[in-house]
């Protein structure tokens, strides 16, 4: 039986992977029936009070810390390094899904990968689901991550009463041809009505269809390039690139440079 494609799901600030899993369970199961959803916990224990205390049991986690203006970040480099290692070790992943801080972080990874800064050895992501996401505000990050429109199929949930409504709209503009689904709720993973459920079914079905078509093309040799047809110097270059891609120390250096760029 063929393995399902994986989606990495990143939770919000001071919550947990288990909480995001519960939130997403409100959606019709047919939406992600063809995918395996993975819900890791943030790298750091919550450094303060969680808004879901009394609603959902601890422990709670956060991916990184930030100042009140969301322009300065603590432990972001460590967080990115951790996620790159996790993605490489547990992947490949077809896409990313995130809520709030998790969505903001996911979009950053997508932008950095598109610019060749991170995850060079990992296949390009096919999809992104953002719920209440936003852009980073540090110019040095923006100039890299959002330099060009991110060509990943994306859907952005934007709440009418969400305090991140405008930042969520701004994040959507960083993507090529984004699907925007608006809902009347606030800063939460919304329950989906019949229309939005249909939109999400179509969104994931399109990803599956394109993946199957690409696989058939490769099997039929329409895209495949036989290694015997390559020149020796080309094969040597490819082998060197593969070895370099597996070098963890080099990847960590790239992460540091990307964050500090």
C-alpha positions, -999 to 999 in steps of 0.1 A, spaced: 0 0 0 14 34 -10 23 57 18 2 89 23 19 122 19 27 140 51 18 175 63 37 191 91 13 210 114 28 237 137 7 249 166 3 284 180 21 303 207 20 286 241 -3 257 231 7 223 218 6 198 190 -22 179 207 -43 211 209 -38 219 172 -48 183 164 -80 188 184 -87 221 166 -82 206 131 -104 176 141 -134 201 138 -129 199 101 -145 173 79 -121 143 79 -125 139 41 -103 170 36 -71 154 47 -81 117 42 -53 112 18 -26 127 40 -9 119 73 -9 150 96 20 153 120 17 175 151 50 181 169 53 202 200 73 235 200 109 235 209 106 255 241 83 251 271 58 280 275 76 309 292 44 324 306 6 320 309 -12 302 281 -45 314 268 -58 279 267 -53 272 304 -85 257 318 -96 248 283 -70 223 273 -46 204 295 -8 213 297 20 211 289 22 241 266 50 251 242 63 279 221 85 279 190 104 311 197 100 343 217 95 379 205 91 415 216 58 434 218 63 449 183 72 415 168 104 429 153 130 412 176 131 375 181 148 352 206 157 316 198 144 319 162 176 305 148 175 275 171 139 269 162 146 270 125 175 246 129 154 222 150 126 222 124 150 217 95 165 187 112 130 174 121 118 178 85 148 161 71 146 132 97 109 126 96 100 137 61 96 141 33 66 164 39 43 174 11 33 206 29 29 227 60 -1 237 81 1 263 108 -19 283 133 -8 318 143 29 315 153 30 281 136 17 296 104 41 325 105 70 302 110 58 278 82 56 307 57 92 317 67 104 281 60 86 282 26 101 315 17 136 305 27 134 272 8 122 290 -23 152 313 -21 176 283 -17 185 292 19 172 261 36 162 225 31 180 222 -2 180 184 1 142 183 8 117 182 -21 99 215 -26 67 218 -6 35 214 -25 10 231 -2 5 255 27 -25 260 50 -23 292 70 -48 300 98 -42 334 114 -7 337 101 14 368 96 48 380 82 79 385 103 86 423 105 124 423 107 135 438 74 165 415 71 141 385 72 115 401 49 141 409 22 149 372 19 118 352 28 93 374 9 116 387 -18 96 369 -45 60 355 -46 62 321 -30 51 296 -56 35 271 -33 -3 263 -34 -17 280 -4 -49 286 15 -53 314 40 -80 315 67 -88 350 77 -112 358 106 -134 389 105 -129 393 143 -93 381 144 -68 406 158 -44 393 131 -69 399 103 -48 425 85 -14 407 90 -31 375 77 -42 393 46 -7 407 42 8 372 45 -14 360 17 0 386 -6 34 369 -3 21 338 -21 14 333 -58 -24 330 -64 -34 323 -28 -68 309 -20 -84 331 7 -112 317 29 -129 343 52 -148 334 83 -168 354 109 -148 342 139 -118 355 158 -83 342 165 -90 305 162 -91 275 139 -127 281 126 -154 255 121 -160 252 83 -193 256 66 -204 236 36 -188 261 11 -154 263 28 -154 225 34 -159 221 -4 -131 246 -11 -107 227 11 -117 193 -4 -109 207 -39 -77 222 -26 -63 189 -13 -77 169 -42 -58 191 -66 -26 184 -47 -32 146 -49 -41 148 -86 -10 167 -95 12 144 -75 -3 113 -93 2 129 -127 39 138 -119 45 102 -107 31 88 -139 53 112 -159 84 100 -141 74 63 -145 68 68 -182 102 85 -186 87 118 -197 107 138 -172 133 113 -161 169 118 -173 189 87 -174 222 90 -154 240 71 -182 232 100 -205 249 125 -183 285 135 -188 310 122 -162 317 157 -150 280 163 -145 276 131 -125 306 141 -104 290 175 -97 257 159 -88 274 135 -64 293 163 -47 260 182 -43 243 153 -27 271 148 -3 271 185 5 233 184 11 237 157 37 263 177 56 245 187 88 272 213 98 268 231 65 231 231 68 233 247 103 256 273 89 232 281 61 204 285 87 225 309 107 233 330 76 197 330 65 184 343 98 211 369 102 210 380 65 
